[in-house]
Amino acid sequence: MRIFGISLYLIIAVFFAVHAVRTQQNMFWLLILFLFPGLGSLVYFFVIYLPSLRQSHGARAATRAISQLVDPNRAVREARTDFDRTPTVAHRMRLAAALLDAGNAAEALEHYQLAVNGPFSSDPALLQGLARAQFANGNAAATQETLEKLFAVHPPARQQSEPALLYARALAAIGAPGTRAAFETALASASDAAPRCLYADWLTTQPNDADRQRARDLYAEIVHDGKHWPRHAREHNSEWLQRAQAALSR
């Protein structure tokens, strides 16, 4: 029985040692873990391992989901309180972003429009937030105009995943020239499956067979890649994966 207990301590110590090496912790942790496998593992769990779990993508997503479930209006309430106390542009932008994330696109747009009319009219974060709010309110033409101003004052934004995809979606919504090139740019800077799926959706509406075949290829790529995604990636891309599967089944 004693041998079993010692073996268990060693197994736990090896597990934490592997974690220490993979996360590039100070090598003195290996010494502690193997010299004092029981106590060392306990200390490592509370000092290193548990905080790293809290900072993981999955843990952060779970925390946000729980917070949204328990107190769905907290972010808006806190942002509104800060803005009421100190009505700065930064606080107005924070409130607008919280409202937009909460689904109140109309009020979010009001705050962004007030902010952009001030001395920070060329601020990249402000312009991107304004474009998001305009698109959420169904004004794709205004979204295009705002993003083109963003690209003019901050050229790297054209290659960034979120503004690049939003620009492609705005052009697609109004049938503007350059939609194809905009989606290709969004694909090149993609951070998830959204650009592939939305580009494929647009391609299916085009008249030639080559575009429709490209759309099927993009949907198939999403389904294939989805088989190898870790859990957090599957959760994040669940909407696009389901849409790609549905499109391929038609």
C-alpha positions in Angstrom: 0.0 0.0 0.0 2.9 2.3 0.9 4.5 1.5 -2.5 1.2 2.5 -4.2 1.2 5.8 -2.4 4.8 6.6 -3.4 4.1 5.7 -7.0 1.0 8.0 -7.0 3.1 10.9 -5.7 5.7 10.3 -8.4 3.1 10.1 -11.2 1.6 13.4 -10.1 5.1 14.9 -9.8 5.9 13.7 -13.4 2.6 15.2 -14.7 3.5 18.6 -13.2 7.1 18.3 -14.4 5.9 17.9 -17.9 3.7 20.9 -17.5 6.6 22.9 -16.1 8.8 22.0 -19.2 6.0 22.7 -21.7 5.2 26.1 -20.2 8.9 27.0 -19.7 8.8 27.4 -16.0 11.9 27.9 -13.9 13.8 24.7 -13.8 14.1 24.8 -10.0 10.5 23.5 -10.0 11.7 20.2 -11.4 14.1 19.9 -8.5 11.3 20.6 -6.0 8.9 18.2 -7.7 11.4 15.3 -7.6 13.0 15.9 -4.3 9.7 16.5 -2.5 7.1 14.8 -4.8 4.1 15.1 -2.5 4.6 18.6 -1.0 6.3 19.9 -4.2 3.3 18.8 -6.3 0.9 20.5 -3.9 2.9 23.8 -4.0 3.2 23.6 -7.8 -0.6 23.1 -8.2 -1.5 26.2 -6.2 1.4 28.5 -7.3 1.6 27.6 -11.1 -0.9 25.1 -12.4 -4.2 26.5 -11.0 -3.4 30.1 -12.1 -2.5 28.8 -15.6 -5.9 27.0 -15.8 -7.6 30.3 -14.9 -5.8 32.1 -17.7 -6.5 29.4 -20.4 -8.8 30.2 -23.4 -11.3 27.7 -22.2 -11.4 28.9 -18.7 -11.8 32.5 -19.7 -14.6 31.5 -22.1 -16.3 29.6 -19.3 -15.9 32.4 -16.9 -17.5 34.9 -19.4 -20.4 32.4 -20.1 -21.1 32.0 -16.4 -20.9 35.7 -15.7 -23.3 36.4 -18.6 -25.7 33.8 -17.3 -25.6 35.0 -13.7 -25.5 38.8 -14.4 -26.0 39.4 -18.1 -26.1 43.2 -17.7 -23.0 43.6 -15.5 -20.6 44.8 -18.3 -23.1 47.4 -19.5 -24.0 48.5 -16.0 -20.4 48.9 -14.9 -19.5 50.7 -18.1 -22.5 53.1 -17.8 -21.6 53.8 -14.1 -18.0 54.7 -15.1 -19.2 56.9 -17.9 -21.7 58.7 -15.7 -19.0 59.4 -13.2 -16.4 60.4 -15.8 -17.8 61.0 -19.3 -14.5 60.6 -21.2 -14.2 59.3 -24.7 -12.6 56.2 -23.4 -15.5 55.5 -21.1 -18.0 56.3 -23.8 -16.2 53.8 -26.1 -16.2 51.1 -23.4 -20.0 51.7 -22.9 -20.7 51.5 -26.6 -18.7 48.3 -26.9 -20.6 46.8 -24.0 -23.9 47.8 -25.4 -23.0 46.3 -28.8 -21.9 43.0 -27.2 -25.2 43.0 -25.3 -27.3 43.4 -28.4 -28.2 47.0 -28.0 -26.8 48.1 -31.4 -28.9 51.3 -31.6 -27.7 52.9 -28.4 -24.1 51.7 -29.1 -24.2 53.5 -32.4 -25.3 56.7 -30.7 -22.4 56.6 -28.4 -19.9 55.8 -31.2 -21.2 58.7 -33.3 -20.9 61.1 -30.5 -17.4 60.0 -29.8 -16.2 60.1 -33.4 -17.4 63.7 -33.8 -14.8 64.8 -31.2 -11.0 65.2 -31.3 -10.5 61.4 -31.5 -12.3 61.1 -34.9 -9.3 59.2 -36.4 -8.7 56.8 -33.5 -8.5 53.3 -35.0 -10.3 51.5 -32.1 -13.1 54.1 -32.3 -13.5 53.8 -36.0 -13.6 50.0 -35.8 -16.2 50.1 -33.1 -18.3 52.6 -35.1 -18.1 50.3 -38.2 -19.3 47.3 -36.1 -22.2 49.3 -34.8 -23.1 50.6 -38.2 -23.1 47.1 -39.6 -25.1 45.7 -36.7 -27.7 48.4 -37.4 -28.0 47.3 -41.1 -26.1 50.3 -42.6 -23.5 48.5 -44.8 -22.7 51.6 -46.9 -21.8 53.6 -43.8 -19.7 50.6 -42.6 -17.8 50.6 -45.8 -17.1 54.3 -45.6 -16.0 54.1 -41.9 -13.6 51.2 -42.6 -12.1 52.9 -45.6 -11.3 55.8 -43.3 -9.8 53.4 -40.8 -7.6 51.8 -43.5 -6.5 55.3 -44.6 -5.4 56.4 -41.1 -4.2 53.0 -40.0 -3.2 50.9 -43.0 -2.3 47.7 -41.0 -6.0 47.4 -40.1 -6.7 46.3 -43.7 -4.8 43.1 -43.0 -6.3 42.5 -39.5 -8.9 39.7 -39.2 -11.9 41.5 -37.8 -11.9 44.7 -39.8 -10.9 42.8 -43.0 -13.9 40.5 -42.6 -16.3 43.2 -41.7 -15.2 45.2 -44.8 -15.8 42.1 -47.0 -19.3 41.6 -45.5 -20.2 45.3 -46.0 -19.2 45.2 -49.6 -21.1 41.9 -50.1 -24.2 43.4 -48.5 -24.3 46.3 -51.0 -23.0 44.3 -54.0 -20.0 46.6 -54.3 -17.1 46.0 -56.6 -14.1 44.5 -54.8 -16.1 42.1 -52.7 -14.1 39.1 -53.9 -10.7 40.7 -53.2 -11.9 41.8 -49.8 -12.9 38.3 -48.9 -9.5 37.0 -50.1 -7.8 39.5 -47.9 -10.0 38.4 -45.0 -9.1 34.7 -45.7 -5.4 35.6 -45.6 -5.7 37.2 -42.1 -8.3 34.8 -40.7 -8.1 33.8 -37.1 -11.1 31.4 -37.2 -13.5 29.7 -39.7 -15.8 32.7 -40.1 -14.1 34.2 -43.3 -14.1 30.9 -45.1 -17.8 30.2 -44.3 -19.0 33.7 -45.1 -16.9 33.8 -48.3 -18.4 30.5 -49.3 -21.9 31.8 -48.6 -21.2 34.7 -51.0 -19.7 32.5 -53.6 -22.8 30.3 -53.7 -24.8 33.4 -54.9 -22.5 33.9 -57.9 -23.6 32.8 -61.3 -20.6 30.6 -62.5 -19.9 27.0 -61.6 -16.3 27.7 -60.6 -17.4 29.9 -57.8 -19.9 27.4 -56.5 -17.2 24.7 -56.6 -14.9 27.0 -54.6 -17.7 27.4 -52.1 -18.0 23.7 -51.7 -14.2 23.4 -51.2 -14.3 26.0 -48.5 -17.1 24.3 -46.7 -15.3 21.0 -47.0 -12.1 22.5 -45.5 -14.1 23.7 -42.5 -15.6 20.3 -41.9 -12.3 18.6 -42.4 -10.4 21.0 -40.1 -13.2 20.7 -37.5 -12.4 17.1 -36.9 -9.0 18.1 -35.6 -9.8 21.2 -33.6 -9.4 21.2 -29.9 -12.6 21.6 -27.9 -12.3 25.4 -27.4 -11.8 25.8 -31.1 -14.9 23.7 -31.9 -17.0 25.7 -29.5 -15.7 29.0 -30.9 -16.4 27.9 -34.5 -19.6 25.9 -33.9 -21.8 28.2 -35.9 -19.5 28.1 -38.9 -19.0 24.3 -38.7 -22.8 23.7 -38.6 -23.4 26.0 -41.5 -20.7 24.3 -43.5 -22.1 20.9 -42.8 -25.6 22.0 -43.7 -24.4 23.6 -47.0 -22.5 20.4 -48.0 -25.6 18.3 -47.2 -27.7 20.3 -49.6 
